[in-house]
Amino acid sequence: MDKSKEVSAGLKLVNDKVKFIGTADNNQPISIDYIPPLGDNTGYTSLELLLLSLSSCVSTSVLTFLRRMHKTISGFEVKSGGIRKEEHPTGFKTISLDIIITSPDVTDDDMRKVIKMTEDTYCPVWSMLKGNTTVDVNFRIEC
């Protein structure tokens, strides 16, 4: 298999509850846990990691396209949140991403275009959520 198409990660239980240490390739390990009483709340929850994964996937795509358009980016931030379903499995019903971009030359039209491309074609995490979770993306451009 082509290594560029393969992704792998590992997880190891480190206590008598549900705290894990997760690793992927040669990256720094991360702590994954859950809220009491199941866990000790000493790491990211799985849903927090999903929000971070979607945020970074969308951000990578948006920034790549804006830079290809020769736009100047001096700041970029994403704030994400999710509303969980009431019934089990209690995954996200909706996710909101609020992008704050600092740029003297990015326009609203530029952002709408690159977000649409990101949703339709280029963000695999968003693609995997489609049909199950509504993702709303808002943005604000600061000069």
N, C-alpha and C positions, 0 to 999 in steps of 0.2 A: 504494500500500500504506500502511496505517496505520503511522506511524512508531513507535508503541508496540509494534508486533509485529516490527519489524525490528531486527536486531542486526548490527553490522559491526565488523570489526577489521582491522588491517594488520600485516604482518610484513616485515622487511627484513634480509637477510643483511649482517653487519657485519665478518666476517673471512674467512679462507680455510679455516675449518673449518665448524662448524654453529652459530655464535653468531648469534642474531637479536635485534633490538629489536622488541618488539611494542607496538602502540598500539590503543586503542579510544576512539572519540569524542575528547573533550578531556582524557582522563585522562593521568596521568604514564606515560611509557614504562616497560616492564619488559624486563629482560634474560632471554633464554631460551637455554640452552646444554645441553650433554650432557657426560657424564663422558669423560675421556681413554680411548682415543686419538682418538675422534671429535671431542670437544669439549675445552674447557679448564676446565670446571666453574666457570664464572664467572656463572652465572645459574640460574634455576629450570629444572628439567626439565619436560617436558610432563606427566608423571605427578604431579609435585609440584603443578603448576598445577591438575590435575584434583582432587586432594585439597583444595586451597584453595577451588576452585569449589564442590565438594559441601559443604564445611564452612560456607561463607558462605551458601549457598542454604538449608541446613537451619537455620542460626542465624537468618537473617532471618525465616523462617516461624515457628519456635518462639517467638522474641521477640515477633513481631507478635501471635500468638495469646495469649501470656501477658499482654501489656500490655492487650489487649482484655478480658481477664478481670480487669483492674484489679489485677494482681499487681505487687509491688514487686521490681524487679531491681536489685541494686547491683553485681553482677559476673557476667560470662559469659565462658567460655573453652571452646574446643574443641581437643582434641588428636586428630589423625587419623593413621592409618597404613594401609598396604596390603600385602598379600602378593601377589606377582606369580606368574603362571602360569609353568610350566617350559617349555612349548612356545611357539613363535611363533604369533601375536603375543603377546608377554609382558606383556599388560595385567594389570590386577588381577583376581585370583581372588576375593579378599575385601578389604573395606575396613572398618575400625573407626573409629567416632567416639566419643570420650569427652567428654561435656559436663560441665563443672563450673559450676554456677550458684549464685550467692549471693543468697538471698532469705529473708525472714522468713515468707513466706506461700505459697510454691509447694509443692505436695505431690507425692508420687510419682504419684498418680493424675492430677494436672494434666499432669505431664511425659509420662506414657504416652499420654494423650489427644492432646496437641499433636504428639508425635512421630508417632503413627499418622496424624493428619490431614496432616502434612507428607509422609510417605511416600506415602500413598494419593492425594493430590490436589494439593498445593501446591508441591512442589519439583521444577521441571523437570529439574534435573541428576540427581536421584535417579531420576526417571522414565526418563531415557535410559539409566541403568545397569541397570535391572531386566531380568532374563532373561539377563544376561551376568556380573554381578558381585553377590556377596552383600554387603549393607551391614548391619553390626551397629552399633546405637547404644546406648550405655550412658550413664548420667547419675549424678551425685552432687549432692545439694543441700546447700549449706552455709548456715548462718544468719549 
